[in-house]
């Protein structure tokens, strides 16, 4: 990945925590915690990635699905979480994989650190004491990095995930510069961001896409950016950067 595509990692406004990176194959996590936990984070990535890899190797239908698949009770927990999130949003399970990895690693890191932030390709798991502002990276939009989402959910875990039809390599059938979703689960936010983004082909689709997102169970709020146009719904506090 081009380093510029990860430039948003320097735009999370919180100076209280220690930042570090942990990478295993395609999984590239940027973590903030009360202390440096690179080795522990790497081990946790392996803990959840290995069963995920083994399962997906035998289930190409899950890898390639663009719609929800039947929930497999024998699948690893992280896969079941992906399947459940995809079912809510009406997308394939892989639409939730980055958020699910961030969430599973983040929850386990709470055994080592009272506060944790885990970012995985624009999908963020948060469990912090103080409010955090996350900058919105929206590619070529004039609003990119000029707006942030302020998350104030003391010691409650939340997921803030972003999908884009113009930035990055993730599959999207829309053209939104950024769709940001807030919920209690990073896996759900990830799947929902993809589903909402798929419904934005032009600026005029923002209102319709917000209506679709409001109907996804568990969402707290969302932001849609297309060029200079902005749509917002729910428990979203936007701030100027």
Secondary structure as UniProt FT lines:
FT   HELIX           3..11
FT   STRAND          12..13
FT   STRAND          18..24
FT   TURN            25..26
FT   STRAND          27..33
FT   HELIX           38..57
FT   HELIX           60..64
FT   TURN            73..74
FT   HELIX           77..89
FT   HELIX           93..96
FT   HELIX           97..109
FT   TURN            110..112
FT   STRAND          116..120
FT   TURN            121..122
FT   STRAND          123..127
FT   STRAND          132..135
FT   TURN            139..140
FT   TURN            142..146
FT   STRAND          147..151
FT   TURN            154..155
FT   STRAND          158..163
FT   STRAND          178..183
FT   HELIX           186..197
FT   TURN            198..199
FT   HELIX           203..205
FT   HELIX           206..214
FT   TURN            217..218
FT   STRAND          219..226
FT   TURN            227..228
FT   STRAND          229..234
FT   STRAND          237..240
//
